[in-house]
Amino acid sequence: MNLFAGPENQNRERARPLAARMRPRTLDEFCGQQHILGEGKLLRRMLAADRVGSMIFYGPPGTGKTTLAELIARQTKRRFERLNATTAGVKEVREVLHQADERLAADGVRTVLFIDELHRFSRSQQDILLPDVENGTISLIGATTANPFFSLVAPLISRSQVFEFRELTKDDLLTLIRRAISDEKRGLGRLQVSIDDEAMDFLATLCDGDGRRVLTALEIAVLSVAGTTKLVDRSVAEESLQRRVVRFDPGGDDHYDVISAFIKSIRGSDPDAALYWLARMLESGEDPRFIARRLVIAASEDIGNADPLGLPLATAAYQATETIGMPECRINLAQATTYLACAPKSNASYVAIDAALSDVRNQTLLPVPMHLRDGHYAGASRLGHGVGYEYAHNGPQGWVNQDYLGVEKVYYEPVDRGREAHFRRKLDEIRRIRKGEPPEAGPATGSGEGTSASGNDDS
């Protein structure tokens, strides 16, 4: 028996960071994730019924994945075993699984195996878990910041319930701050802390839903203030937090989700939202060339011929980004972003090429009509190649009524917006004439009305 165990444990506890000391000890103390843990929600019902199977906790750091796993083990009176996929190997995993099996057989005690950073395990390492997950030897709780549907093997996902953790709300973070300040045993209550509302609001806003980060910043703020009474105001809070760190993983969800929001904001003609997502990417360290490439794609995919100037502008922004880099290229990217967001929209070219590709891939290939085949060699006319071809520029309106495909097919259907509105009127007229229908009354086709940016409407 160690007579000094009590004081030693107290010393260890005092040395732990505030975020570790303030970890909830009951489900009622747990903050956030009410969409899965609130009254009547799935996870709460599973715990009430003691029907805890294997689960995947997926979400950003500091949202309570590890803490909730420990609480589940405590609530269901199971043994809690923890591994980290960044350091544990196959040997450690097999040993834990073997001990869990023996414990279940000998004492009937079930085991919660919590594996942090589960996505770091290779496919073969993940496969080792499958038999024990399937037969119920363990209840696996895997925590991951990566999308499990991309990072985990399908058999493991099919045997687990996936719960997505969300960033803590501002109110959640304020609750954590107040709780830490008032708690005299585990928190900062014994230090006589006084924190004003502006400082609390600042910490809760700039910690981006990360409970661990807000408690760490609070602890730094309190301990850095001299005196018996610790007064934390806005300036102290700012110094403690320093510069905001925008979460970024070049291969993670944030990378894809934010660029998705950026492109969809441009497509939805919202320059303000598009600029916010652009700023978010630039501040997080996203490669500006990646953003510029997406702008070039959007210029054709979402604006198209409704505003043909969008593509050269986006291309110029890409070239400027390559040439001058950050931070100046943010201005070029902002110009292209706002132009494309405000431009008239059309995806007609995008839809048209995909429809044509589908026909090429899935239908019998059309032969090139004889009059369109190359006739620039000796003997071509004897084969009938190029015979009967009419040169479009010799037509009085810059085009001739001639078959160019061999079948009647419409791929490109311009929208009635921007520059494509003129294309639509012109193509409708040409297609009527080709079908032998009388032209509509109005300006003659090819009269020069609204010429294209290149000066040539008939390519």
Contacts in CASP RR format, 6 or more apart in sequence:
PFRMAT RR
TARGET T0000
AUTHOR 0000-0000-0000
METHOD contacts of the structure
MODEL  1
MNLFAGPENQNRERARPLAARMRPRTLDEFCGQQHILGEGKLLRRMLAAD
RVGSMIFYGPPGTGKTTLAELIARQTKRRFERLNATTAGVKEVREVLHQA
DERLAADGVRTVLFIDELHRFSRSQQDILLPDVENGTISLIGATTANPFF
SLVAPLISRSQVFEFRELTKDDLLTLIRRAISDEKRGLGRLQVSIDDEAM
DFLATLCDGDGRRVLTALEIAVLSVAGTTKLVDRSVAEESLQRRVVRFDP
GGDDHYDVISAFIKSIRGSDPDAALYWLARMLESGEDPRFIARRLVIAAS
EDIGNADPLGLPLATAAYQATETIGMPECRINLAQATTYLACAPKSNASY
VAIDAALSDVRNQTLLPVPMHLRDGHYAGASRLGHGVGYEYAHNGPQGWV
NQDYLGVEKVYYEPVDRGREAHFRRKLDEIRRIRKGEPPEAGPATGSGEG
TSASGNDDS
2 8 0 8 1.000
13 21 0 8 1.000
13 186 0 8 1.000
17 215 0 8 1.000
17 216 0 8 1.000
17 219 0 8 1.000
18 180 0 8 1.000
18 187 0 8 1.000
18 188 0 8 1.000
18 215 0 8 1.000
18 216 0 8 1.000
18 218 0 8 1.000
18 219 0 8 1.000
19 211 0 8 1.000
19 212 0 8 1.000
19 215 0 8 1.000
19 216 0 8 1.000
19 219 0 8 1.000
21 186 0 8 1.000
21 187 0 8 1.000
22 176 0 8 1.000
22 179 0 8 1.000
22 180 0 8 1.000
22 183 0 8 1.000
22 186 0 8 1.000
22 187 0 8 1.000
22 215 0 8 1.000
23 67 0 8 1.000
23 70 0 8 1.000
24 30 0 8 1.000
24 31 0 8 1.000
24 67 0 8 1.000
24 71 0 8 1.000
25 71 0 8 1.000
25 74 0 8 1.000
26 71 0 8 1.000
27 37 0 8 1.000
27 47 0 8 1.000
27 71 0 8 1.000
27 75 0 8 1.000
30 37 0 8 1.000
30 64 0 8 1.000
30 67 0 8 1.000
30 68 0 8 1.000
30 71 0 8 1.000
31 168 0 8 1.000
31 172 0 8 1.000
31 175 0 8 1.000
31 176 0 8 1.000
31 211 0 8 1.000
32 63 0 8 1.000
32 168 0 8 1.000
32 169 0 8 1.000
32 172 0 8 1.000
33 63 0 8 1.000
33 64 0 8 1.000
33 68 0 8 1.000
33 165 0 8 1.000
33 166 0 8 1.000
34 41 0 8 1.000
35 41 0 8 1.000
35 166 0 8 1.000
36 42 0 8 1.000
36 43 0 8 1.000
36 44 0 8 1.000
36 163 0 8 1.000
36 164 0 8 1.000
36 165 0 8 1.000
37 43 0 8 1.000
37 44 0 8 1.000
37 68 0 8 1.000
38 44 0 8 1.000
42 161 0 8 1.000
42 163 0 8 1.000
43 163 0 8 1.000
46 52 0 8 1.000
46 53 0 8 1.000
46 161 0 8 1.000
47 72 0 8 1.000
47 75 0 8 1.000
47 76 0 8 1.000
50 76 0 8 1.000
52 72 0 8 1.000
52 76 0 8 1.000
52 78 0 8 1.000
52 112 0 8 1.000
52 139 0 8 1.000
53 136 0 8 1.000
53 139 0 8 1.000
53 140 0 8 1.000
53 160 0 8 1.000
53 161 0 8 1.000
54 133 0 8 1.000
54 138 0 8 1.000
54 139 0 8 1.000
54 140 0 8 1.000
54 141 0 8 1.000
54 159 0 8 1.000
54 160 0 8 1.000
54 161 0 8 1.000
55 139 0 8 1.000
55 140 0 8 1.000
55 141 0 8 1.000
55 142 0 8 1.000
55 160 0 8 1.000
55 161 0 8 1.000
55 162 0 8 1.000
55 163 0 8 1.000
56 118 0 8 1.000
56 141 0 8 1.000
56 142 0 8 1.000
56 144 0 8 1.000
56 148 0 8 1.000
56 152 0 8 1.000
56 156 0 8 1.000
56 157 0 8 1.000
56 160 0 8 1.000
56 161 0 8 1.000
56 162 0 8 1.000
56 163 0 8 1.000
57 65 0 8 1.000
57 68 0 8 1.000
57 69 0 8 1.000
57 141 0 8 1.000
57 142 0 8 1.000
57 143 0 8 1.000
57 144 0 8 1.000
57 163 0 8 1.000
57 165 0 8 1.000
58 143 0 8 1.000
58 144 0 8 1.000
58 145 0 8 1.000
58 146 0 8 1.000
58 147 0 8 1.000
58 148 0 8 1.000
58 162 0 8 1.000
58 163 0 8 1.000
58 164 0 8 1.000
58 165 0 8 1.000
59 65 0 8 1.000
59 144 0 8 1.000
59 145 0 8 1.000
59 164 0 8 1.000
59 165 0 8 1.000
59 166 0 8 1.000
60 145 0 8 1.000
60 165 0 8 1.000
60 167 0 8 1.000
60 209 0 8 1.000
60 210 0 8 1.000
60 247 0 8 1.000
61 145 0 8 1.000
61 210 0 8 1.000
61 212 0 8 1.000
61 213 0 8 1.000
61 247 0 8 1.000
62 168 0 8 1.000
62 209 0 8 1.000
62 210 0 8 1.000
62 211 0 8 1.000
62 212 0 8 1.000
62 213 0 8 1.000
63 165 0 8 1.000
63 166 0 8 1.000
63 167 0 8 1.000
63 168 0 8 1.000
63 209 0 8 1.000
63 210 0 8 1.000
63 211 0 8 1.000
64 165 0 8 1.000
64 211 0 8 1.000
65 116 0 8 1.000
65 143 0 8 1.000
65 165 0 8 1.000
66 82 0 8 1.000
66 114 0 8 1.000
66 116 0 8 1.000
66 143 0 8 1.000
69 80 0 8 1.000
69 112 0 8 1.000
69 114 0 8 1.000
69 141 0 8 1.000
69 142 0 8 1.000
69 143 0 8 1.000
70 80 0 8 1.000
70 114 0 8 1.000
72 78 0 8 1.000
72 112 0 8 1.000
72 141 0 8 1.000
73 79 0 8 1.000
73 80 0 8 1.000
73 112 0 8 1.000
73 114 0 8 1.000
74 80 0 8 1.000
76 110 0 8 1.000
76 112 0 8 1.000
78 109 0 8 1.000
78 110 0 8 1.000
78 111 0 8 1.000
78 112 0 8 1.000
78 139 0 8 1.000
79 100 0 8 1.000
79 103 0 8 1.000
79 109 0 8 1.000
79 110 0 8 1.000
79 111 0 8 1.000
79 112 0 8 1.000
80 111 0 8 1.000
80 112 0 8 1.000
80 114 0 8 1.000
81 96 0 8 1.000
81 99 0 8 1.000
81 100 0 8 1.000
81 111 0 8 1.000
81 112 0 8 1.000
81 113 0 8 1.000
81 114 0 8 1.000
82 114 0 8 1.000
82 115 0 8 1.000
82 116 0 8 1.000
83 92 0 8 1.000
83 93 0 8 1.000
83 96 0 8 1.000
83 113 0 8 1.000
83 114 0 8 1.000
83 115 0 8 1.000
83 116 0 8 1.000
84 115 0 8 1.000
84 116 0 8 1.000
84 117 0 8 1.000
85 115 0 8 1.000
85 116 0 8 1.000
85 117 0 8 1.000
85 118 0 8 1.000
85 119 0 8 1.000
85 120 0 8 1.000
85 121 0 8 1.000
85 125 0 8 1.000
86 117 0 8 1.000
86 120 0 8 1.000
88 115 0 8 1.000
89 125 0 8 1.000
90 125 0 8 1.000
90 128 0 8 1.000
93 125 0 8 1.000
93 128 0 8 1.000
93 129 0 8 1.000
94 128 0 8 1.000
96 111 0 8 1.000
96 113 0 8 1.000
97 113 0 8 1.000
97 128 0 8 1.000
97 129 0 8 1.000
97 132 0 8 1.000
97 137 0 8 1.000
97 138 0 8 1.000
99 111 0 8 1.000
100 110 0 8 1.000
100 111 0 8 1.000
100 113 0 8 1.000
100 132 0 8 1.000
100 137 0 8 1.000
100 138 0 8 1.000
101 132 0 8 1.000
101 137 0 8 1.000
103 109 0 8 1.000
103 111 0 8 1.000
104 110 0 8 1.000
104 111 0 8 1.000
104 137 0 8 1.000
110 136 0 8 1.000
110 138 0 8 1.000
110 139 0 8 1.000
111 137 0 8 1.000
111 138 0 8 1.000
111 139 0 8 1.000
112 138 0 8 1.000
112 139 0 8 1.000
112 141 0 8 1.000
113 138 0 8 1.000
113 139 0 8 1.000
113 140 0 8 1.000
113 141 0 8 1.000
114 141 0 8 1.000
114 142 0 8 1.000
114 143 0 8 1.000
115 121 0 8 1.000
115 140 0 8 1.000
115 141 0 8 1.000
115 142 0 8 1.000
115 143 0 8 1.000
116 142 0 8 1.000
116 143 0 8 1.000
117 143 0 8 1.000
117 144 0 8 1.000
117 145 0 8 1.000
118 126 0 8 1.000
118 142 0 8 1.000
118 143 0 8 1.000
118 144 0 8 1.000
118 148 0 8 1.000
118 152 0 8 1.000
119 144 0 8 1.000
119 145 0 8 1.000
119 146 0 8 1.000
119 148 0 8 1.000
119 151 0 8 1.000
119 152 0 8 1.000
123 153 0 8 1.000
126 152 0 8 1.000
126 153 0 8 1.000
126 156 0 8 1.000
127 153 0 8 1.000
127 155 0 8 1.000
127 156 0 8 1.000
129 138 0 8 1.000
129 140 0 8 1.000
129 156 0 8 1.000
130 155 0 8 1.000
130 156 0 8 1.000
130 159 0 8 1.000
132 138 0 8 1.000
132 140 0 8 1.000
133 140 0 8 1.000
133 156 0 8 1.000
133 159 0 8 1.000
133 160 0 8 1.000
134 159 0 8 1.000
140 160 0 8 1.000
142 160 0 8 1.000
144 151 0 8 1.000
144 152 0 8 1.000
145 249 0 8 1.000
146 249 0 8 1.000
146 252 0 8 1.000
146 253 0 8 1.000
147 252 0 8 1.000
147 253 0 8 1.000
148 157 0 8 1.000
148 162 0 8 1.000
149 157 0 8 1.000
149 162 0 8 1.000
167 208 0 8 1.000
167 209 0 8 1.000
167 210 0 8 1.000
168 176 0 8 1.000
168 209 0 8 1.000
168 210 0 8 1.000
168 211 0 8 1.000
169 209 0 8 1.000
170 204 0 8 1.000
170 205 0 8 1.000
170 209 0 8 1.000
172 209 0 8 1.000
172 211 0 8 1.000
173 203 0 8 1.000
173 204 0 8 1.000
173 207 0 8 1.000
173 209 0 8 1.000
173 211 0 8 1.000
173 214 0 8 1.000
174 200 0 8 1.000
174 201 0 8 1.000
174 204 0 8 1.000
176 211 0 8 1.000
176 214 0 8 1.000
176 215 0 8 1.000
177 195 0 8 1.000
177 200 0 8 1.000
177 203 0 8 1.000
177 204 0 8 1.000
177 214 0 8 1.000
177 215 0 8 1.000
177 218 0 8 1.000
178 200 0 8 1.000
180 187 0 8 1.000
180 188 0 8 1.000
180 215 0 8 1.000
180 218 0 8 1.000
180 219 0 8 1.000
181 187 0 8 1.000
181 188 0 8 1.000
181 189 0 8 1.000
181 193 0 8 1.000
181 195 0 8 1.000
181 218 0 8 1.000
182 189 0 8 1.000
183 189 0 8 1.000
184 190 0 8 1.000
188 218 0 8 1.000
188 219 0 8 1.000
188 222 0 8 1.000
188 230 0 8 1.000
191 222 0 8 1.000
191 230 0 8 1.000
192 228 0 8 1.000
192 229 0 8 1.000
192 230 0 8 1.000
193 222 0 8 1.000
193 230 0 8 1.000
193 232 0 8 1.000
194 229 0 8 1.000
194 230 0 8 1.000
194 231 0 8 1.000
194 232 0 8 1.000
195 218 0 8 1.000
195 221 0 8 1.000
195 231 0 8 1.000
195 232 0 8 1.000
195 233 0 8 1.000
195 237 0 8 1.000
196 232 0 8 1.000
196 233 0 8 1.000
196 234 0 8 1.000
198 233 0 8 1.000
198 234 0 8 1.000
199 221 0 8 1.000
199 232 0 8 1.000
199 233 0 8 1.000
199 234 0 8 1.000
199 236 0 8 1.000
199 237 0 8 1.000
200 237 0 8 1.000
202 234 0 8 1.000
202 237 0 8 1.000
202 238 0 8 1.000
202 241 0 8 1.000
203 214 0 8 1.000
203 217 0 8 1.000
203 218 0 8 1.000
203 221 0 8 1.000
203 237 0 8 1.000
203 241 0 8 1.000
204 214 0 8 1.000
206 241 0 8 1.000
206 244 0 8 1.000
207 213 0 8 1.000
207 214 0 8 1.000
207 217 0 8 1.000
207 241 0 8 1.000
208 244 0 8 1.000
208 246 0 8 1.000
208 247 0 8 1.000
217 237 0 8 1.000
217 240 0 8 1.000
217 241 0 8 1.000
218 232 0 8 1.000
218 240 0 8 1.000
220 240 0 8 1.000
221 232 0 8 1.000
221 236 0 8 1.000
221 237 0 8 1.000
221 239 0 8 1.000
221 240 0 8 1.000
222 230 0 8 1.000
222 232 0 8 1.000
224 236 0 8 1.000
224 239 0 8 1.000
224 240 0 8 1.000
225 231 0 8 1.000
225 232 0 8 1.000
225 236 0 8 1.000
246 280 0 8 1.000
246 283 0 8 1.000
246 284 0 8 1.000
246 285 0 8 1.000
247 254 0 8 1.000
247 284 0 8 1.000
248 254 0 8 1.000
248 255 0 8 1.000
248 284 0 8 1.000
248 285 0 8 1.000
248 286 0 8 1.000
249 255 0 8 1.000
250 286 0 8 1.000
250 287 0 8 1.000
254 284 0 8 1.000
255 286 0 8 1.000
258 277 0 8 1.000
258 280 0 8 1.000
258 281 0 8 1.000
258 284 0 8 1.000
258 286 0 8 1.000
259 277 0 8 1.000
259 281 0 8 1.000
259 286 0 8 1.000
259 290 0 8 1.000
259 291 0 8 1.000
259 294 0 8 1.000
261 273 0 8 1.000
261 277 0 8 1.000
262 274 0 8 1.000
262 277 0 8 1.000
262 278 0 8 1.000
262 281 0 8 1.000
262 291 0 8 1.000
262 294 0 8 1.000
262 337 0 8 1.000
263 294 0 8 1.000
263 298 0 8 1.000
263 302 0 8 1.000
265 271 0 8 1.000
265 273 0 8 1.000
265 274 0 8 1.000
265 277 0 8 1.000
265 341 0 8 1.000
266 274 0 8 1.000
266 295 0 8 1.000
266 298 0 8 1.000
266 302 0 8 1.000
266 337 0 8 1.000
266 340 0 8 1.000
266 341 0 8 1.000
267 298 0 8 1.000
267 302 0 8 1.000
267 345 0 8 1.000
268 341 0 8 1.000
268 345 0 8 1.000
269 341 0 8 1.000
269 342 0 8 1.000
269 345 0 8 1.000
270 341 0 8 1.000
271 337 0 8 1.000
271 338 0 8 1.000
271 341 0 8 1.000
271 342 0 8 1.000
274 337 0 8 1.000
274 338 0 8 1.000
274 341 0 8 1.000
275 334 0 8 1.000
275 337 0 8 1.000
275 338 0 8 1.000
278 291 0 8 1.000
278 330 0 8 1.000
278 333 0 8 1.000
278 334 0 8 1.000
278 337 0 8 1.000
281 291 0 8 1.000
282 288 0 8 1.000
282 291 0 8 1.000
282 326 0 8 1.000
282 330 0 8 1.000
282 333 0 8 1.000
288 321 0 8 1.000
288 325 0 8 1.000
288 326 0 8 1.000
288 329 0 8 1.000
288 330 0 8 1.000
288 333 0 8 1.000
289 318 0 8 1.000
289 321 0 8 1.000
289 322 0 8 1.000
291 321 0 8 1.000
291 333 0 8 1.000
292 314 0 8 1.000
292 317 0 8 1.000
292 318 0 8 1.000
292 321 0 8 1.000
292 322 0 8 1.000
292 329 0 8 1.000
292 333 0 8 1.000
292 336 0 8 1.000
293 318 0 8 1.000
295 314 0 8 1.000
295 317 0 8 1.000
295 318 0 8 1.000
295 333 0 8 1.000
295 336 0 8 1.000
295 337 0 8 1.000
295 340 0 8 1.000
296 311 0 8 1.000
296 314 0 8 1.000
296 315 0 8 1.000
296 318 0 8 1.000
298 314 0 8 1.000
298 340 0 8 1.000
299 310 0 8 1.000
299 311 0 8 1.000
299 313 0 8 1.000
299 314 0 8 1.000
299 315 0 8 1.000
299 336 0 8 1.000
299 340 0 8 1.000
300 311 0 8 1.000
300 349 0 8 1.000
300 350 0 8 1.000
301 347 0 8 1.000
301 350 0 8 1.000
302 340 0 8 1.000
302 345 0 8 1.000
302 346 0 8 1.000
302 347 0 8 1.000
302 350 0 8 1.000
303 310 0 8 1.000
303 311 0 8 1.000
303 340 0 8 1.000
303 343 0 8 1.000
303 344 0 8 1.000
303 345 0 8 1.000
303 346 0 8 1.000
304 310 0 8 1.000
304 311 0 8 1.000
304 346 0 8 1.000
304 347 0 8 1.000
304 348 0 8 1.000
304 349 0 8 1.000
304 350 0 8 1.000
304 420 0 8 1.000
305 346 0 8 1.000
305 348 0 8 1.000
305 349 0 8 1.000
305 414 0 8 1.000
305 419 0 8 1.000
305 420 0 8 1.000
305 423 0 8 1.000
306 343 0 8 1.000
306 344 0 8 1.000
306 345 0 8 1.000
306 346 0 8 1.000
306 415 0 8 1.000
306 417 0 8 1.000
306 418 0 8 1.000
306 419 0 8 1.000
306 420 0 8 1.000
307 343 0 8 1.000
307 344 0 8 1.000
307 418 0 8 1.000
307 419 0 8 1.000
308 419 0 8 1.000
308 452 0 8 1.000
308 453 0 8 1.000
309 453 0 8 1.000
310 339 0 8 1.000
310 340 0 8 1.000
310 343 0 8 1.000
313 335 0 8 1.000
313 336 0 8 1.000
313 339 0 8 1.000
313 340 0 8 1.000
314 336 0 8 1.000
314 340 0 8 1.000
316 332 0 8 1.000
316 336 0 8 1.000
317 332 0 8 1.000
317 333 0 8 1.000
317 335 0 8 1.000
317 336 0 8 1.000
320 329 0 8 1.000
320 332 0 8 1.000
321 329 0 8 1.000
321 332 0 8 1.000
321 333 0 8 1.000
324 332 0 8 1.000
344 417 0 8 1.000
344 418 0 8 1.000
344 419 0 8 1.000
344 420 0 8 1.000
345 415 0 8 1.000
345 417 0 8 1.000
346 414 0 8 1.000
346 415 0 8 1.000
346 417 0 8 1.000
346 418 0 8 1.000
346 420 0 8 1.000
348 412 0 8 1.000
348 413 0 8 1.000
348 414 0 8 1.000
348 415 0 8 1.000
348 420 0 8 1.000
349 412 0 8 1.000
351 413 0 8 1.000
352 411 0 8 1.000
352 412 0 8 1.000
352 413 0 8 1.000
353 411 0 8 1.000
355 411 0 8 1.000
356 411 0 8 1.000
359 409 0 8 1.000
366 405 0 8 1.000
366 406 0 8 1.000
366 407 0 8 1.000
369 403 0 8 1.000
369 404 0 8 1.000
369 405 0 8 1.000
369 406 0 8 1.000
370 384 0 8 1.000
370 385 0 8 1.000
370 386 0 8 1.000
370 387 0 8 1.000
371 386 0 8 1.000
371 387 0 8 1.000
371 388 0 8 1.000
371 389 0 8 1.000
371 402 0 8 1.000
372 386 0 8 1.000
372 389 0 8 1.000
372 404 0 8 1.000
373 380 0 8 1.000
373 384 0 8 1.000
373 385 0 8 1.000
373 386 0 8 1.000
374 380 0 8 1.000
374 385 0 8 1.000
374 386 0 8 1.000
375 381 0 8 1.000
375 385 0 8 1.000
375 386 0 8 1.000
380 386 0 8 1.000
381 387 0 8 1.000
389 402 0 8 1.000
390 400 0 8 1.000
390 402 0 8 1.000
391 400 0 8 1.000
392 398 0 8 1.000
392 399 0 8 1.000
392 400 0 8 1.000
392 402 0 8 1.000
392 458 0 8 1.000
394 400 0 8 1.000
397 444 0 8 1.000
397 445 0 8 1.000
397 446 0 8 1.000
397 447 0 8 1.000
398 446 0 8 1.000
398 458 0 8 1.000
399 430 0 8 1.000
399 445 0 8 1.000
399 446 0 8 1.000
399 458 0 8 1.000
401 433 0 8 1.000
401 434 0 8 1.000
403 434 0 8 1.000
408 435 0 8 1.000
410 431 0 8 1.000
412 427 0 8 1.000
413 424 0 8 1.000
414 420 0 8 1.000
414 421 0 8 1.000
414 423 0 8 1.000
414 424 0 8 1.000
414 427 0 8 1.000
415 421 0 8 1.000
415 424 0 8 1.000
416 424 0 8 1.000
419 452 0 8 1.000
419 453 0 8 1.000
422 449 0 8 1.000
422 450 0 8 1.000
426 445 0 8 1.000
426 446 0 8 1.000
426 457 0 8 1.000
428 440 0 8 1.000
429 439 0 8 1.000
429 440 0 8 1.000
429 445 0 8 1.000
430 445 0 8 1.000
432 438 0 8 1.000
432 439 0 8 1.000
432 440 0 8 1.000
433 439 0 8 1.000
433 445 0 8 1.000
439 445 0 8 1.000
443 449 0 8 1.000
446 457 0 8 1.000
446 458 0 8 1.000
448 457 0 8 1.000
450 457 0 8 1.000
451 457 0 8 1.000
END
